[in-house]
Amino acid sequence: MTGVGALQPDVAGFAPIGQPGPPGPPGRDPLRVAPLAPHVIVLFGATGDLARRKLLPGFLHLHHAGLLPHCRIVGVSLDDLDDAGYRQLAYEACTRFARPEALQKHWPTFSQNILHVSMRDGPERLAAAAWEAEQALGGDPRRLHYVSTPPSAVAEVLRSIEEAQLVERSRIVMEKPFGTDLATARTLHAGVHGLFEEEQVFRIDHFLGKEAALNILAFRFANGLFEPIWNRDHIDHVQIDVPETMGVEERAGFYEQTGAFRDMVVTHLLQVLAFMAMEPPTALEPQSIREEKNKVFRSLLPIRPEQVVRGQYEGYRDIPGVAAASETETFVALRCEIDNWRWAGVPFYLRTGKRMAEGARIISIAFREPPKSMFPAGSGVGAHGPDHLTFDLADSSRLSLSFYGKRPGPGMVLDKLSLQFALHETGFAGDVLEAYERLNYDAMVGDQTLFTTAEGIERLWEVSAPLLADPPPVQPYPQGTWGPAAMHALVAPRSWRLPFERKWRQNP
Ligand SMILES: NC(=O)c1ccc[n+]([C@@H]2O[C@H](COP(=O)([O-])OP(=O)(O)OC[C@H]3O[C@@H](n4cnc5c(N)ncnc54)[C@H](OP(=O)(O)O)[C@@H]3O)[C@@H](O)[C@H]2O)c1
């Protein structure tokens, strides 16, 4: 486990090679973040948006960081590209999305590790290319299959892996969406389990690759201060808020079939909720952390339509590929509850949407308010709402604790103040691996901690069923706003944290 361990001693980010590293799966040397064993990476969907923006630049950076010294990438798509043609595509992608120093230093050698085969040439061609790559690496290199194709192509990809006899010595990384409801998720999982053991399957959720998400575990469990109050006796409510300014124009076809709830809530936001709400795992290792997350999902109450506000930004129906009377939501806000001893009665408010006023990824915990009568009238106690602990999950991971403090001078006047911490203050900010790089590193060392389980996904579709069966109508909201007004009634008498009253302090 590359992330959380790196936080001990009190650092954030990725421990540089040779420095005290993370406690990993049993038998892994905690003092060294080991370079990966030789790998053949079979990248299905090799010419797609994700492959170009994240995966190819990510593998190049892992190579640059000395973590993926020996690999061969076999790109697979429907295109009829030869190796040279695909290397050119990969070069253009890395020129746009990779770290320049990685490109300059390694492209000439790294590019020679890249091959391409077309799916249309059949499993024999794929088998031959993989065999050629393994011969070039020598020994018994590991195999990583990365499925970055549209969901409709997954069954065909699994068939080609089987027919090319590439299941042995391999792991498979699956991209969301993991089905569109309980039935389709079960079908997908049955197909995958027909070929792979669950230990070989890595269902990726890039939200969980972020330093900040890992920081939550360290913050909760490496400090004696927070865990004792991390429950319904002290916490009034939690908000997980991920507004986005971008629209869906580029992927309207996919989005029109999906919507904000399936695209962001069932995947990212509920996964982050589990990190927030889980019981302390017995160890920072895959099995116990995933089990604690699944226990949270098992305690989630079904999401009822009346607890949900769905919105659609004005102009969405004019996008090519969107139905004129589309009822697809580009915004969703909901209340969900975890019915267990730690959280019963504490509302978790989740919100996400496209074309909103600001982009952000925050978790905001509001603590129960103290008795106030001891403070004189006009002191300002409670005037700015409860104390908040806020995690900023964006790349510049930050956290803040707001509290009331006495204003210097005569009398008792209270102001809302905040303690703030930002990753860049640790001096390790530069060592951070991007989410997809970290997750691919973990998949190649076989560490499933940050990957979602089939059981967890099916449980989340189960609790979503009442909403999916009877979704409330979408309510229009102007682009560049915070969403439909009805979202305020959802949280009343509380209020949404965003937009923040106070801005984060900028780094000097
Ligand atoms: N893009 C993102 O930011 C993002 C983020 C999170 C998750 N995802 C997920 O990642 C997956 C890929 O997304 P994307 O945006 O990269 O899609 P995309 O741009 O549409 O690319 C799809 C890729 O799959 C290939 N492909 C299509 N059918 C295939 C088949 N039958 N066999 C082999 N290859 C096939 C395409 O090849 P051709 O080019 O030859 O047609 C192309 O390389 C999807 O599941 C998506 O939900 C994407």
The ligand as an ORCA input file, in Angstrom:
! r2SCAN-3c Opt
* xyz 0 1
  N     -12.186      9.293    -20.265
  C     -12.224      9.429    -18.970
  O     -11.849     10.450    -18.374
  C     -12.709      8.318    -18.107
  C     -12.735      8.495    -16.709
  C     -13.147      7.435    -15.920
  C     -13.542      6.252    -16.504
  N     -13.514      6.110    -17.870
  C     -13.913      4.823    -18.426
  O     -12.826      4.293    -19.192
  C     -13.335      3.583    -20.323
  C     -12.742      4.188    -21.602
  O     -13.168      5.502    -21.680
  P     -12.622      6.517    -22.795
  O     -13.120      7.848    -22.432
  O     -11.165      6.331    -22.993
  O     -13.396      5.960    -24.091
  P     -13.139      6.304    -25.618
  O     -12.373      7.575    -25.737
  O     -14.444      6.156    -26.294
  O     -12.135      5.131    -26.132
  C     -12.587      3.833    -26.264
  C     -11.410      2.966    -26.660
  O     -11.835      1.615    -26.689
  C     -11.544      1.066    -27.963
  N     -12.545      0.075    -28.278
  C     -13.846      0.276    -28.547
  N     -14.460     -0.911    -28.757
  C     -13.490     -1.857    -28.601
  C     -13.456     -3.279    -28.708
  N     -14.552     -3.950    -29.020
  N     -12.296     -3.919    -28.478
  C     -11.170     -3.227    -28.177
  N     -11.116     -1.884    -28.081
  C     -12.255     -1.222    -28.293
  C     -11.557      2.245    -28.901
  O     -10.820      1.904    -30.040
  P     -11.060      2.747    -31.380
  O     -10.493      4.092    -31.096
  O     -10.256      1.967    -32.341
  O     -12.532      2.722    -31.645
  C     -10.842      3.276    -28.031
  O      -9.470      3.001    -28.023
  C     -14.856      3.666    -20.223
  O     -15.309      2.537    -19.516
  C     -15.092      4.896    -19.358
  O     -16.287      4.820    -18.630
  C     -13.100      7.100    -18.685
*
